[in-house]
């Protein structure tokens, strides 16, 4: 199953937000690619490869956080904290 089929909302965010930063000298030490963390913190996830970026991103997408873009992350946060 393709990522776009297995995680459609996450995939849409990923495609819209992932960036190649290999040509940016001030960021190259962090990795070749970056994407904003999906918890609206303003922080970024960095990786050397697209595959690594997706792997780190999908873990962050489903992380338990009230500010998560995923419904699962929000529901789990509410269940655990209320």
Secondary structure, 3 states (H helix, E strand, C coil): CCHHHHCHHHHHHHHHHCEECCCCCCCHHHCCEEEECCCCCCCEEEECCHHHHHHHHHHHHCCCCCCCCCHHHHHHHHHHHC
